[in-house]
Amino acid sequence: MDHARCALLAAIVLLLASLGASAGDFATLNFIGFSKDGRYLAFEEHGTHDGSGFPYSDFYFLDVVKNSFAAAPVRVRIENEAATERQARNRARIKATPLLRKFRIAERNTGQMVVSRLLTDVAVNNFLSADPDKTQTVNFAEIIGSMYRLGDYDLILKPTEIRNKDCDYSDRPIYKLQLSLKEKEQNKSITLQNDNALPSSRACPIHYAIQYVYLYENNIAVFLNTYHIGFEGPDMRYMAVTGKFK
C-alpha cells in the first residue's frame, strides 16, 4: 500500500472515530419477558453515557394491566471509563434478580412480536424529522397466513407539544404523547397511554417512535423510542406501554 493510500485510510479512521465520539447515547433494549400469567413484564436497557463514557444498565418492572411501574427501576452506572457494559449489566442483573423472582418473570417469555421497526429504518426513526409532531400509525394483525388473517389493528401514536420549565434549556419543542389501539373490524378503540403532563422520569423528549409490539395472550406491550437532548447529541431511551388489547 502506497503512502497516499495509507494517509487516506488514516484520515478516514480518524474521521470515523471523531464522529463516534460526538454521537449521542442510544440505549440497547433487552426484553426479558412476561410473567407466565401475563401480569408483569421486565426489560433492560443498557449502553454507555455520552460525555462521561460511563457504562450503565437499567432494569424496569411493569404492571401490564395498570401500565405502571410495579417496582422502582434497578439502575447501575459504573463511574469509570475503563469499565465495560458487560460489567454494568452483570451488576444490574444481580441487583434485579430478587424482583425478577418476585414478579415471576419468565426469561424469553416475550410472546409474539407483531411489529419490528428498527432504528435503521430512517422513515420511522428519523429523530431529526422536520415533523416531530406528526401522528404515527402502525397497522398489524395477530396472525397472517396465505388465506387467513386474525385481527386488524391500528396502533396510533400522537405527540403533542408541551411546555415544561425543566426543559427550558432545549432548543427544540418537547412532546407528551397519546398512544391508542383501534380494532378496525369492529371499530373499537382503547387508549393505552394519554399523558396529562410530562413525567419527570421521561426527561425532555423531542421525538417518539414505535419500535416493537409484542402480544402475549390478551396483553400488549409497545416499546417506544424516546429521544432527548443529550450532552453530545440526541440520546435515545426505551419506554414500554402496556395493557389489555382484547
Beta strands, then each sheet from edge to edge (+ up, - down):
strand 1: 28-34
strand 2: 40-48
strand 3: 55-63
strand 4: 68-69
strand 5: 74-77
strand 6: 112-116
strand 7: 136-140
strand 8: 143-144
strand 9: 149-150
strand 10: 153-161
strand 11: 175-183
strand 12: 188-194
strand 13: 205-216
strand 14: 219-229
strand 15: 234-244
sheet 1: 1+ 2- 3+ 4-
sheet 2: 1+ 2- 3+ 5-
sheet 3: 6+ 13- 14+ 15-
sheet 4: 7+ 10- 11+ 12-
sheet 5: 8+ 9-
end
